[in-house]
């Protein structure tokens, strides 16, 4: 078996890095949430270490330049002997299609790709304060099934860090079927806020869902939410209250987190689970909603006028 040449070894490492960039972009758009990041591995043993006897003294400038330099979304193969540029055109994705004709996960084809900063005054290379290459990529994907309006993603590159900084429309959030439809907006808003790094806002939305649901069931228009929650708990069978976590207690915990401006992720996850289980338990106990309309409005308190 013939020994690999130095150029073959370099090409293998360059190919591996390029695949890692493309895979990171795919992961961001297909499986991550807003403002989450992926850092491309810069392991010396994976991309840069090329010790094979007599070649171990070679430097790795060609690969480091490819990793840290300007990346392209498309381009011809590098000419023989020329420095290689990273070409990172992401593949097709599997996304949830929100069109009514689909309403399920479908294959999405890449229909648009652009590096935005390259069009600003003819300047293509921007750098962060740390001297890292900075780029912004926009990708458009269209559902292969319904051919509806494409979905767009914005990925911000800083050196080897890629961050999902934009998406239109917002990602789909699966709401449990037991959650009443008129309350989906609170649930979805809570999950998106939490997944985007704004857990405090998400906790506020969970508390809003609980309070508005309690108002709908009880028909209460009292301003004191604690009284509303107390009235709600009284609507539940004793066996229900004994077997499942208290929504009144959860409401108090969420309120304390909000007042303390904490935004604890573990509280959000636990609160969401309790809410899911609570509505599922209502289904099992066959508890009916007492109001078919939207959440009850809070009555304004007017001072009594003395005679």
C-alpha positions as CSV (number, residue, x, y, z in Angstrom):
1,X,0.0,0.0,0.0
2,X,1.4,3.3,-1.0
3,X,2.0,5.9,1.6
4,X,-0.2,9.0,1.5
5,X,1.5,12.2,0.3
6,X,1.6,15.3,2.3
7,X,-1.0,16.9,0.1
8,X,-3.3,14.0,0.5
9,X,-3.1,14.3,4.3
10,X,-3.8,18.1,4.1
11,X,-6.8,17.5,1.8
12,X,-8.3,15.0,4.2
13,X,-8.1,17.4,7.1
14,X,-9.5,20.2,5.0
15,X,-12.4,18.0,3.9
16,X,-13.1,17.0,7.5
17,X,-13.2,20.6,8.6
18,X,-15.5,21.6,5.8
19,X,-17.9,18.7,6.6
20,X,-17.9,19.8,10.3
21,X,-19.0,23.3,9.3
22,X,-21.8,22.1,7.1
23,X,-22.9,19.7,9.8
24,X,-22.9,22.4,12.4
25,X,-25.1,24.6,10.2
26,X,-27.5,21.7,9.7
27,X,-27.7,21.1,13.4
28,X,-28.4,24.7,14.1
29,X,-31.3,25.0,11.7
30,X,-32.8,21.5,12.2
31,X,-32.3,20.9,15.8
32,X,-31.4,23.9,17.8
33,X,-33.2,27.0,19.1
34,X,-32.9,30.7,18.7
35,X,-29.6,32.2,20.0
36,X,-28.1,28.8,20.6
37,X,-24.5,28.2,19.3
38,X,-22.3,25.5,18.0
39,X,-18.5,25.8,18.1
40,X,-16.7,24.0,15.3
41,X,-14.1,21.6,16.9
42,X,-10.6,22.8,16.7
43,X,-8.9,19.7,18.0
44,X,-5.3,19.5,17.1
45,X,-5.5,15.8,16.7
46,X,-8.5,16.0,14.4
47,X,-7.6,18.7,11.9
48,X,-4.0,19.9,12.4
49,X,-1.9,17.1,13.8
50,X,-0.1,15.5,10.8
51,X,2.8,13.6,12.2
52,X,3.7,10.7,9.9
53,X,7.5,10.4,10.2
54,X,9.4,12.6,7.9
55,X,6.4,15.0,7.4
56,X,6.0,15.9,11.1
57,X,8.0,19.1,10.7
58,X,5.6,20.5,8.2
59,X,3.6,23.5,9.4
60,X,-0.2,23.7,9.1
61,X,-0.7,27.2,7.9
62,X,-2.9,26.2,4.9
63,X,-5.5,24.5,7.2
64,X,-5.5,27.2,9.9
65,X,-6.0,29.8,7.2
66,X,-9.0,27.8,5.9
67,X,-10.5,27.5,9.3
68,X,-10.0,31.2,10.4
69,X,-10.4,32.9,7.0
70,X,-13.4,34.0,4.9
71,X,-15.9,31.2,4.2
72,X,-17.8,30.9,0.9
73,X,-21.3,29.4,0.3
74,X,-20.3,28.2,-3.2
75,X,-17.3,28.3,-5.4
76,X,-15.2,26.2,-7.8
77,X,-12.5,23.8,-6.4
78,X,-9.3,25.5,-5.5
79,X,-6.7,25.4,-8.3
80,X,-3.7,23.1,-7.8
81,X,-1.3,24.6,-5.3
82,X,-3.7,27.5,-4.4
83,X,-4.8,28.0,-0.8
84,X,-8.2,26.3,-0.2
85,X,-11.2,28.3,1.0
86,X,-13.9,26.7,3.1
87,X,-17.1,26.2,1.1
88,X,-20.0,25.6,3.5
89,X,-23.2,25.1,1.6
90,X,-25.6,23.3,3.9
91,X,-27.7,20.3,2.8
92,X,-31.5,19.9,2.7
93,X,-33.2,19.7,6.0
94,X,-36.1,18.0,7.7
95,X,-38.4,20.6,9.4
96,X,-41.9,20.8,10.7
97,X,-44.0,22.3,7.9
98,X,-46.6,24.6,9.5
99,X,-48.7,24.8,6.3
100,X,-52.2,23.4,6.8
101,X,-51.7,20.9,3.9
102,X,-48.7,19.4,5.7
103,X,-48.7,20.0,9.5
104,X,-45.9,17.5,9.9
105,X,-42.2,17.0,9.5
106,X,-41.2,17.2,5.8
107,X,-38.1,17.4,3.7
108,X,-37.1,21.1,3.0
109,X,-34.9,22.0,0.0
110,X,-32.4,24.8,0.1
111,X,-33.6,27.5,-2.3
112,X,-31.6,30.6,-1.2
113,X,-28.2,31.1,0.3
114,X,-26.4,34.4,0.8
115,X,-23.5,35.9,2.8
116,X,-24.9,39.3,3.8
117,X,-21.7,41.2,4.8
118,X,-20.1,40.6,1.5
119,X,-22.5,43.2,-0.1
120,X,-21.6,46.1,2.2
121,X,-19.5,48.6,0.3
122,X,-17.5,45.9,-1.4
123,X,-15.9,44.8,1.8
124,X,-16.0,41.0,2.3
125,X,-13.9,40.5,5.4
126,X,-15.2,41.7,8.8
127,X,-13.6,40.9,12.1
128,X,-14.7,40.8,15.8
129,X,-12.8,42.8,18.4
130,X,-10.8,39.6,19.1
131,X,-9.7,39.5,15.5
132,X,-11.9,36.6,14.5
133,X,-13.6,36.4,11.0
134,X,-17.2,37.6,11.2
135,X,-19.9,36.6,8.7
136,X,-23.7,36.5,8.5
137,X,-25.4,33.9,6.4
138,X,-29.0,33.7,5.3
139,X,-30.6,30.5,4.1
140,X,-34.0,29.9,2.6
141,X,-35.7,26.5,2.7
142,X,-38.9,25.4,0.9
143,X,-41.1,22.4,1.8
144,X,-40.6,19.7,-0.8
145,X,-44.2,18.6,-0.4
146,X,-46.4,21.7,-0.5
147,X,-44.0,24.2,-2.1
148,X,-45.2,26.9,0.3
149,X,-43.5,30.1,1.3
150,X,-39.8,29.4,2.2
151,X,-38.6,29.5,5.7
152,X,-35.5,31.7,6.4
153,X,-32.6,31.3,8.9
154,X,-29.9,33.8,9.9
155,X,-26.6,32.3,11.1
156,X,-23.9,34.6,12.6
157,X,-20.4,33.4,12.4
158,X,-17.7,34.6,14.8
159,X,-14.5,32.7,14.3
160,X,-15.4,29.1,14.8
161,X,-18.7,29.9,16.7
162,X,-21.9,29.7,14.8
163,X,-25.1,31.2,16.3
164,X,-28.7,30.9,15.1
165,X,-29.8,34.6,15.4
166,X,-32.9,34.7,13.2
167,X,-35.7,32.5,12.0
168,X,-38.9,33.3,10.0
169,X,-41.4,31.9,10.9
170,X,-40.6,31.0,14.5
171,X,-40.0,27.3,15.1
172,X,-42.9,25.0,15.7
173,X,-43.8,24.1,19.3
174,X,-45.7,21.0,19.8
175,X,-48.5,21.7,22.3
176,X,-50.0,18.7,24.1
177,X,-53.5,18.0,22.8
178,X,-54.9,18.3,26.4
179,X,-54.1,22.0,26.5
180,X,-57.2,24.0,25.5
181,X,-56.6,25.8,22.2
182,X,-57.4,29.2,23.5
183,X,-54.4,28.8,25.8
184,X,-51.9,27.6,23.2
185,X,-50.5,31.1,22.7
186,X,-49.4,31.2,26.3
187,X,-47.8,27.8,26.2
188,X,-46.0,28.4,22.9
189,X,-44.8,31.8,24.0
190,X,-43.4,30.3,27.2
191,X,-41.5,27.5,25.4
192,X,-40.0,29.8,22.7
193,X,-38.9,32.3,25.3
194,X,-37.3,29.6,27.4
195,X,-35.6,28.0,24.5
196,X,-34.3,31.4,23.3
197,X,-32.6,32.0,26.6
198,X,-35.3,34.2,28.2
199,X,-36.5,31.8,30.9
200,X,-37.8,34.6,33.1
201,X,-40.2,35.6,30.4
202,X,-41.1,32.0,29.8
203,X,-41.9,31.6,33.5
204,X,-44.2,34.7,33.3
205,X,-46.1,33.1,30.4
206,X,-46.5,29.8,32.3
207,X,-47.9,31.7,35.3
208,X,-50.2,33.7,32.9
209,X,-51.5,30.4,31.5
210,X,-52.3,29.0,35.0
211,X,-54.0,32.2,36.2
212,X,-56.1,32.7,33.0
213,X,-57.1,29.1,33.1
214,X,-58.2,29.3,36.7
215,X,-60.2,32.5,35.9
216,X,-62.0,30.7,33.0
217,X,-62.9,27.6,35.1
218,X,-64.1,29.6,38.1
219,X,-65.5,32.6,36.2
220,X,-63.7,34.8,38.8
221,X,-63.0,38.4,38.0
222,X,-61.3,39.1,41.3
223,X,-58.0,41.1,41.1
224,X,-56.3,39.0,43.8
225,X,-54.8,36.0,41.9
226,X,-54.3,34.1,45.1
227,X,-58.0,34.1,45.7
228,X,-58.6,33.0,42.2
229,X,-56.2,30.0,42.6
230,X,-57.8,29.1,45.9
231,X,-61.2,29.1,44.2
232,X,-59.8,26.9,41.4
233,X,-58.4,24.3,43.7
234,X,-61.9,24.0,45.3
235,X,-63.3,23.0,41.9
236,X,-61.1,19.9,41.9
237,X,-62.1,16.5,43.4
238,X,-60.2,15.6,46.6
239,X,-58.8,12.5,44.9
240,X,-57.4,14.7,42.2
241,X,-55.7,17.1,44.6
242,X,-54.3,14.3,46.6
243,X,-52.7,12.6,43.6
244,X,-51.3,15.5,41.6
245,X,-49.1,18.5,42.3
246,X,-50.9,21.7,43.4
247,X,-51.4,24.3,40.7
248,X,-51.8,26.8,43.6
249,X,-48.3,25.9,44.9
250,X,-46.8,26.1,41.4
251,X,-48.4,29.5,40.9
252,X,-46.7,30.7,44.1
253,X,-43.3,29.3,43.1
254,X,-43.5,30.9,39.6
255,X,-44.6,34.2,41.2
256,X,-41.6,34.1,43.6
257,X,-39.2,33.5,40.7
258,X,-40.7,36.5,38.8
259,X,-40.5,38.8,41.8
260,X,-36.9,37.8,42.4
261,X,-36.1,38.2,38.7
262,X,-34.5,34.7,38.8
263,X,-35.6,32.8,35.7
264,X,-34.6,29.4,36.9
265,X,-34.5,26.9,34.0
266,X,-35.2,23.9,36.4
267,X,-38.3,25.6,37.6
268,X,-39.5,26.2,34.1
269,X,-39.0,22.6,33.1
270,X,-40.7,21.3,36.3
271,X,-43.6,23.8,35.9
272,X,-44.2,22.8,32.3
273,X,-44.3,19.2,33.3
274,X,-46.7,19.8,36.1
275,X,-49.0,21.8,33.7
276,X,-48.9,19.0,31.1
277,X,-49.8,16.4,33.8
278,X,-52.5,18.6,35.3
279,X,-54.4,19.0,32.0
280,X,-53.9,15.3,31.2
281,X,-55.3,14.4,34.6
282,X,-58.3,16.7,34.0
283,X,-59.0,14.6,30.9
284,X,-58.8,11.4,32.8
285,X,-61.1,12.7,35.5
286,X,-63.4,14.0,32.8
287,X,-63.5,17.5,34.3
288,X,-65.3,19.9,32.0
289,X,-64.4,23.5,31.4
290,X,-66.9,25.7,33.0
291,X,-66.6,28.5,30.4
292,X,-66.5,27.9,26.7
293,X,-65.3,31.5,25.8
294,X,-61.9,33.2,26.1
295,X,-60.2,33.7,29.5
296,X,-62.2,35.9,31.8
297,X,-61.3,39.6,32.0
298,X,-60.3,41.0,35.3
299,X,-62.9,43.4,36.6
300,X,-61.6,46.8,37.6
301,X,-62.2,47.7,41.2
302,X,-64.0,51.0,41.7
303,X,-64.2,52.7,45.1
304,X,-67.6,52.8,46.7
305,X,-69.2,56.2,46.8
306,X,-70.6,57.3,50.2
307,X,-74.1,58.6,50.2
